[in-house]
Amino acid sequence: MTELNWSRLLAVYVREFFDDLEAEGREVTEQDKTIYSVCRPERLLELAWRFILYDASEKKIARYQQYFTVNSILALVRKPGADGRRLGGVVWHTQGSGKSLTMVMLAQSLAREREIPNPVIVLVTDRVDLDEQIKKTFHHCGLEPVQAQTGKHLTKLITEGKENVITTVIDKFASAVDGGEFKNESPKLPRILGANAGAYWPAELHPNSV
């Protein structure tokens, strides 16, 4: 018997097995729900396309909070308001929940969006050590962000639009604004992502990053 025939017989057996279970009135378990949620075709393909990456040669797949966070943000980005502006938002994370990898997955997903040609991703933190951590995480995942060294350098990186991923510390926005008039003539609109920062940024710095 050929391999193809064996495959067909197995498919028939599996179908009959589950049909018999359903006929017996078997209750749906939490495991059934999990398997269906993860393995239904459209989600399985999406996980393979957007949510698998290599972190220093270690293959990783998104956890549920990373998957839904990235998709929620993409939904906001895809639908600008009547004035053409896109809404921002805040994602609350706990320690060890995978914030840095979530940002990598989001950056990759934004880069693959046909409705957002050539996006510039600006990753903002509130401490130098976090800036280094984000840069290393992106590097280990095959992306090479450019670190803004000064406020003037940050302005140059954004206005020129040559880099796809930029990392910076929040206080560089203040010095960039103090440096004079800022105009972004590049067609590549920046998407600003804050990491490990929101609750700790001084109030006077928030407007400078918008």
C-alpha positions as CSV (number, residue, x, y, z in Angstrom):
1,M,0.0,0.0,0.0
2,T,1.4,3.4,-1.0
3,E,2.1,6.2,1.5
4,L,-0.8,8.3,0.0
5,N,-3.3,5.5,0.7
6,W,-2.0,5.1,4.2
7,S,-2.6,8.9,4.7
8,R,-6.1,8.6,3.4
9,L,-6.9,5.7,5.7
10,L,-5.5,7.6,8.7
11,A,-7.6,10.7,7.8
12,V,-10.7,8.5,7.6
13,Y,-9.9,6.8,10.9
14,V,-9.3,10.2,12.7
15,R,-12.5,11.6,11.3
16,E,-14.6,8.6,12.3
17,F,-12.9,8.6,15.8
18,F,-14.0,12.2,16.5
19,D,-17.4,11.7,14.9
20,D,-18.0,8.8,17.3
21,L,-16.9,11.0,20.3
22,E,-19.3,13.7,19.2
23,A,-22.1,11.2,18.9
24,E,-21.5,10.0,22.4
25,G,-22.2,13.6,23.7
26,R,-18.7,14.2,24.9
27,E,-18.3,17.5,26.6
28,V,-15.8,20.0,25.2
29,T,-12.7,20.3,27.5
30,E,-10.4,23.2,28.1
31,Q,-7.7,21.3,26.2
32,D,-10.1,21.0,23.2
33,K,-10.6,24.8,23.3
34,T,-6.8,25.4,23.4
35,I,-6.1,23.1,20.6
36,Y,-8.8,24.6,18.4
37,S,-7.7,28.2,19.3
38,V,-4.0,27.5,18.4
39,C,-4.4,25.0,15.5
40,R,-7.2,26.3,13.4
41,P,-5.7,27.1,10.0
42,E,-5.9,30.9,9.9
43,R,-4.3,31.3,13.3
44,L,-1.7,28.7,12.8
45,L,-0.6,30.4,9.6
46,E,-0.6,33.8,11.3
47,L,1.6,32.4,14.1
48,A,4.1,31.0,11.6
49,W,4.1,34.3,9.6
50,R,4.2,36.9,12.3
51,F,5.0,35.4,15.7
52,I,8.0,33.0,15.4
53,L,11.5,34.5,15.7
54,Y,15.0,33.5,16.6
55,D,16.6,35.0,19.7
56,A,20.3,34.3,19.6
57,S,19.6,31.1,17.6
58,E,16.9,30.0,20.0
59,K,13.5,29.6,18.3
60,K,10.7,31.3,20.1
61,I,6.9,31.7,19.5
62,A,4.6,34.3,20.9
63,R,2.8,33.7,24.2
64,Y,-0.9,34.5,24.2
65,Q,-0.4,38.0,25.7
66,Q,2.2,38.9,23.0
67,Y,-0.1,37.6,20.2
68,F,-3.1,39.6,21.3
69,T,-1.1,42.7,22.1
70,V,0.5,42.9,18.7
71,N,-2.8,42.3,16.9
72,S,-4.6,44.9,19.0
73,I,-1.9,47.5,18.1
74,L,-2.0,46.6,14.5
75,A,-5.8,47.0,14.5
76,L,-5.4,50.6,15.8
77,V,-2.6,51.4,13.3
78,R,-4.7,50.1,10.3
79,K,-7.6,52.5,11.1
80,P,-6.7,56.2,11.2
81,G,-9.3,58.6,12.5
82,A,-11.2,61.1,10.4
83,D,-8.4,63.6,10.7
84,G,-5.8,61.0,9.4
85,R,-4.2,60.5,12.8
86,R,-3.8,57.1,14.4
87,L,-4.7,56.5,18.0
88,G,-2.0,55.6,20.5
89,G,-2.3,53.6,23.6
90,V,-0.7,52.0,26.7
91,V,0.1,48.3,27.2
92,W,0.6,47.3,30.8
93,H,3.1,44.4,31.2
94,T,4.4,42.6,34.2
95,Q,8.1,41.7,34.8
96,G,9.1,38.7,32.7
97,S,6.2,38.9,30.3
98,G,8.4,39.3,27.3
99,K,8.1,43.1,26.6
100,S,11.2,43.3,24.5
101,L,10.2,40.3,22.3
102,T,6.7,41.8,21.9
103,M,8.3,44.9,20.5
104,V,10.4,42.9,18.1
105,M,7.3,41.0,16.9
106,L,5.4,44.3,16.6
107,A,8.2,45.9,14.6
108,Q,8.3,43.0,12.2
109,S,4.5,43.0,11.8
110,L,4.5,46.7,11.1
111,A,7.2,46.2,8.5
112,R,5.1,43.6,6.8
113,E,1.9,45.7,6.6
114,R,1.1,46.7,3.1
115,E,-1.0,49.7,4.4
116,I,2.1,51.1,6.1
117,P,4.9,51.5,3.5
118,N,8.4,51.8,4.9
119,P,7.6,52.5,8.6
120,V,10.2,54.0,10.9
121,I,10.0,52.4,14.4
122,V,11.3,54.5,17.3
123,L,11.8,52.6,20.5
124,V,11.8,54.8,23.6
125,T,13.0,53.9,27.1
126,D,13.6,55.9,30.2
127,R,17.0,54.5,31.1
128,V,20.3,53.9,29.3
129,D,20.5,50.3,30.4
130,L,17.1,49.6,28.9
131,D,18.1,51.3,25.7
132,E,21.1,48.9,25.5
133,Q,18.8,45.9,26.4
134,I,16.3,46.7,23.6
135,K,19.1,47.1,21.1
136,K,20.7,43.8,22.0
137,T,17.3,42.0,21.9
138,F,16.7,43.3,18.4
139,H,20.2,42.4,17.3
140,H,19.8,38.8,18.6
141,C,16.6,38.6,16.6
142,G,18.3,39.6,13.4
143,L,17.3,43.3,13.4
144,E,19.9,46.2,13.6
145,P,18.5,49.3,15.3
146,V,20.4,52.5,15.4
147,Q,20.9,54.3,18.7
148,A,20.3,58.0,18.9
149,Q,23.4,59.5,20.6
150,T,22.0,63.0,21.1
151,G,18.9,65.0,20.6
152,K,20.3,66.4,17.3
153,H,21.2,62.9,16.2
154,L,17.6,61.7,17.0
155,T,16.2,64.6,14.9
156,K,18.5,63.7,12.0
157,L,17.5,60.0,12.1
158,I,13.8,60.7,12.1
159,T,13.9,63.4,9.4
160,E,16.1,61.6,7.0
161,G,14.1,58.4,7.3
162,K,17.0,56.2,6.3
163,E,16.8,53.8,9.3
164,N,13.9,51.5,9.9
165,V,14.4,51.0,13.7
166,I,15.7,53.6,16.1
167,T,16.3,53.4,19.8
168,T,16.5,56.4,22.1
169,V,16.2,57.5,25.7
170,I,13.2,59.8,26.4
171,D,15.2,62.8,27.5
172,K,16.7,63.1,23.9
173,F,13.3,64.3,22.7
174,A,13.5,67.3,25.1
175,S,16.9,68.2,23.7
176,A,15.7,67.7,20.2
177,V,12.8,70.1,20.7
178,D,15.2,72.6,22.4
179,G,17.4,72.4,19.3
180,G,14.9,74.4,17.2
181,E,12.1,73.9,14.7
182,F,11.5,70.3,13.7
183,K,10.0,69.3,10.4
184,N,9.7,65.7,9.2
185,E,9.6,65.8,5.4
186,S,10.2,62.1,5.0
187,P,7.2,60.0,3.7
188,K,8.2,57.4,6.3
189,L,6.1,58.3,9.3
190,P,7.6,57.2,12.6
191,R,5.8,54.9,15.0
192,I,6.9,55.6,18.5
193,L,6.9,52.7,20.9
194,G,7.7,53.2,24.6
195,A,9.3,50.4,26.6
196,N,9.3,50.1,30.4
197,A,8.6,53.7,30.7
198,G,5.1,55.1,30.8
199,A,4.5,55.4,34.5
200,Y,8.0,56.8,35.1
201,W,8.3,59.5,32.5
202,P,8.1,63.0,33.9
203,A,4.9,64.7,32.7
204,E,6.9,67.5,30.9
205,L,8.5,64.9,28.7
206,H,5.3,63.3,27.3
207,P,4.4,66.1,24.9
208,N,7.9,66.1,23.4
209,S,7.5,62.5,22.2
210,V,4.2,63.1,20.4
